[in-house]
């Protein structure tokens, strides 16, 4: 960084884009931002989450967590002073910050031009990718699957997670059920995984934080044309409904089970919802679209225009 600055690198820098840490920025990071700001370089900072603002949901108990909490708040205070534009994955998260800076929403995105294979019905396969804990609603999904299998005995659940044999999975009575497979998979295996799915699930419990979350998995699911059964977390539900890419259900085992069974019993509906999500990725919600949004913001800053 010293070499970059001494060689006048900031004079040739069009803009600085930062994806903020979930914990804390380093002193060098903050110093660089201060120097860029002083040099008049536009700064756009993406804040992906704010666990620290929800201590009842994410308690900061140990000394390390409290130190990281303090560092995050220090970093955020610096961002609020230096950024020309603050970006958030959802409007709900943006509303958590009292700022006079320009703000905009930059949601996650999906993978464009992925092969959209037909939904897999032999056997009907419900796919979940994510953490295996109560926080992610994993227990709700397993409880729901017991109801689904009672009505559709051939149904299967593929549970893709890095948290194998911990928390919910270790304790749940269905952990050894024949309809459940728990797997560790790499990201490059996603096409094969999605190709085996009939539908996908986001079983998050509704709470103040999940209401403003925008799960990346939603966009991964849609990238492969898989319909989604998602609980009624506000910002996620709003997007799913807007795109008509899935069903929104109560954050209960009964609600999730009913949503899954409705799609299993209506292949035309499942196919249509999956197609809608796939088309949304191709037209509006792929990573190249997000890159284009950033470039448009930078051009607006260069021209002295507002960013919406």
Number of C-alpha atoms within 10 A of each C-alpha: 10 9 8 9 13 9 10 11 13 19 12 8 13 13 19 18 16 17 12 17 15 15 19 18 18 11 10 10 13 16 12 16 22 18 14 21 19 11 12 14 21 22 22 23 21 21 20 21 20 19 16 20 15 12 10 10 14 13 13 17 9 8 9 10 14 14 14 17 19 15 16 20 18 14 20 20 11 16 24 17 13 22 24 21 24 24 24 22 23 21 18 19 21 21 12 11 14 8 12 11 14 14 23 18 17 19 19 20 23 26 18 21 13 14 12 17 14 16 22 16 15 12 14 19 23 25 23 24 22 16 19 24 16 15 16 17 22 24 22 22 25 24 18 22 26 19 18 23 16 10 11 15 13 14 22 23 24 19 23 20 17 16 17 16 13 12 15 23 21 15 11 13 12 17 16 12 11 9 17 18 14 19 14 12 13 10 8 8 9 14 16 9 16 25 17 20 28 29 29 26 24 27 29 24 22 18 14 14 19 21 20 22 23 25 18 13 18 26 23 24 28 30 29 30 33 35 31 29 28 26 26 23 25 18 20 22 20 13 14 22 13 10 16 18 28 29 22 21 21 19 21 20 21 18 19 29 23 18 23 26 18 15 21 21 11 10 14 11 15 24 19 17 24 29 21 19 27 30 19 21 25 19 10 14 22 20 17 15 17 17 12 11 14 16 13 13 20 23 15 14 18 13 9 9 11 11 15 10
